[in-house]
Amino acid sequence: MTKDLARQNELKPMALCEPCQGIQRNWRKAPGHAELVQRGNRQEDREQGPVTITRYVCDRCGTAWEYENDKTNQKAGWSVVGR
């Protein structure tokens, strides 16, 4: 029974809090919100050079976000990566 409940929870769509719903995804320089807490960053190599990806977690709803700061790609920016 416990495994069934865990599986049902995995299949539920992720519920974002109102501030998280307001974040514009995939657009560089879009703002986050005040309840995002930085959890670290990493460098990744792209064709144009290295980019910084910073991980955040929302204190309100627990959603994990990443912000890609790629100055050569206007469509980089915020993306949801899970819970």
C-alpha positions as CSV (number, residue, x, y, z in Angstrom):
1,M,0.0,0.0,0.0
2,T,2.8,2.4,0.8
3,K,4.5,1.9,-2.6
4,D,1.2,2.6,-4.3
5,L,0.8,5.9,-2.4
6,A,4.3,6.9,-3.2
7,R,3.8,6.1,-6.9
8,Q,0.6,8.2,-7.0
9,N,2.4,11.2,-5.5
10,E,5.1,10.9,-8.1
11,L,2.5,11.0,-10.9
12,K,0.7,14.1,-9.5
13,P,1.5,17.3,-11.3
14,M,3.9,19.6,-9.4
15,A,2.0,22.4,-7.7
16,L,3.9,25.7,-7.8
17,C,3.2,28.5,-5.3
18,E,1.9,31.8,-6.7
19,P,5.4,33.5,-6.7
20,C,6.9,30.5,-8.6
21,Q,4.1,30.6,-11.1
22,G,5.0,34.2,-11.9
23,I,8.6,33.4,-12.9
24,Q,9.1,33.8,-16.6
25,R,10.9,30.7,-17.8
26,N,13.6,30.4,-20.5
27,W,14.2,34.2,-20.7
28,R,17.6,35.5,-19.6
29,K,17.4,38.4,-17.0
30,A,13.9,37.4,-15.9
31,P,13.6,38.0,-12.1
32,G,13.0,35.2,-9.6
33,H,11.2,35.9,-6.3
34,A,12.2,36.7,-2.7
35,E,11.6,33.2,-1.3
36,L,14.1,31.5,-3.6
37,V,17.2,30.3,-1.7
38,Q,20.5,29.7,-3.5
39,R,21.8,26.2,-3.1
40,G,25.0,26.3,-5.2
41,N,26.3,26.7,-8.7
42,R,28.3,25.0,-11.4
43,Q,30.1,25.7,-14.6
44,E,29.1,23.9,-17.9
45,D,30.8,24.2,-21.2
46,R,28.9,25.4,-24.3
47,E,30.1,26.0,-27.8
48,Q,30.5,29.7,-27.0
49,G,32.3,29.1,-23.7
50,P,31.5,28.2,-20.1
51,V,28.2,29.3,-18.5
52,T,27.2,29.4,-14.9
53,I,24.1,27.5,-13.7
54,T,22.8,28.4,-10.2
55,R,20.5,26.1,-8.3
56,Y,17.7,27.6,-6.1
57,V,14.9,26.0,-4.0
58,C,11.7,27.8,-3.1
59,D,11.1,28.1,0.7
60,R,7.4,28.2,0.2
61,C,6.6,25.2,-2.1
62,G,9.9,23.4,-2.3
63,T,10.3,23.6,-6.1
64,A,13.9,23.3,-7.3
65,W,14.9,25.8,-10.0
66,E,18.0,26.4,-12.0
67,Y,19.1,29.7,-13.6
68,E,21.4,29.5,-16.6
69,N,23.4,32.7,-17.1
70,D,24.4,32.3,-20.8
71,K,25.0,35.8,-22.2
72,T,25.0,34.4,-25.8
73,N,21.6,32.8,-25.4
74,Q,18.5,35.0,-24.7
75,K,16.4,31.8,-24.2
76,A,18.6,30.7,-21.3
77,G,17.3,31.6,-17.8
78,W,14.9,29.9,-15.3
79,S,13.9,26.3,-15.5
80,V,12.1,24.0,-13.1
81,V,14.2,20.9,-12.2
82,G,12.0,19.1,-9.7
83,R,11.3,19.0,-6.0
